Amino acid sequence: MNGHESFSPSLSSHAIAEKLRPVLAADAPFYSVRTYDQTLPFYLERTFTLVQFRDELDYGLRLEPQLAVEDLQELRSRWTGHAQAYALMRPEDYDALRRDGWPMQVLARDGRRVVVRKPE
């Protein structure tokens, strides 16, 4: 039991959610890029739009296609069009998008996740 607690920050996004909750705009979209962390939407009590990710959520996304973005090009168009937006991604995807010049500000990160927002 004690060992599990030492791993919990890397397995659960509870700590990240607590850091994000005070700064998130309730009506701004939240994207999950090439990944899906089931704990963060739960802790933030919001639905994420999945980008280039379907996996076990494919059936639901076929029923609600507005919750999916098929590629990064479509996401970039949406991202630049939003006044405010947030995204969750893996560190390697963050690094690649940053190199490609995406406007992003890091709000929180750990070894498995990076959460960014579109800068104001």
N, C-alpha and C positions, 0 to 999 in steps of 0.2 A: 504494500500500500504506500509506503513512504517513497519508493522508487517511482511510482506512477506520478506523484506530485511534481517530481523534478522534470518529468517529460511533458506535463500538461501544457505549458506555454507553446511548445512546438506542435502539439496535436490539436489544441483548441484555440480559437481566435477570441476568446472571452476578453483577454487583456487588451487586444487591439480594439474590440468593440467598445470597451469602456473609454478608451482614449478618443475614439471617433465620435461617439454619441453627442457630445456637446458641440461639435463643429459641423455636423451634417445638416444640410438644408433638406427639409422633409420632402419637398417636391422635386428635387434634382434627381436625375437618373443615376443608377449605380450599375456599372458593367462588371462582368466577370470575364476576364480575357484569357482564353485558352485553358481555363481551369474552372473548377467549381468546389469551393470550400463550403460544406454544408453547415458549418457552425456559424459563420459570420452573418448570413442572412437571418438565421434564427435569433442570434443575440441582438441584431439591429432591428429586428421585426420589419424587414422590408424585402421586397422581391428584387432580384438582380436580373438584368438582361444578359444572357449568355452570348459570348463572342467566340466563334470558332470552337464551340464545344457542344456536344450533344450527349454522347455516352448513354447512361441509363435514363436520361431525361428526354430522350428523343420522342417518345410517345407523347408526353405532355407538350413538347415544343411543336409537334405537328398539330395539336389541338389549339395551341396559343402561339402562333408563329411570330407575333409581335414581341415575344420575349426572347427572340434569337436574332443575332446579327451574324451573317454568314462569313464575313471576312474583315480583315483589318482596314481595308480601303473604305468599306461602308462605315465602320466605326469611326475612322478619322473624319469623315464627312459629318457624322452626327456630333462627334466630340467638339469640333470647331464651331458648330452651329449652336451648341448649348451655352447659355449664360453660366450655368454651373453644372458640373458633372463629376462623378467619382468612378474609380475603377480599381478592381482587385486583380492582381496578376502575380505570376511567379517572378522571382528576382531576375532570371535570365530574360524574360519577356520585357520587363521594365528596362533593363540595360539596352536591349535591341531597339525599343521604341525611343528611348532617350537619344541613342546614337542617330536615329532617323529624324530627330528634331521635333518630336511630339511635345507640345506644351503640357508639362505635368509638374505638380508640386507634391512631394512625398509627405503624407500625413502620418503614416505608421508603417513599420516593417518589422519582420522577424526573419528567421532563416528560411521560411517557406513562402512568405507572402509579402507583397508590397501593396499598400493602398495609396492611391494618388487622387488628386483633384485637378480639375482644369484651373489654371491660375486666373485670378480676376484681372 
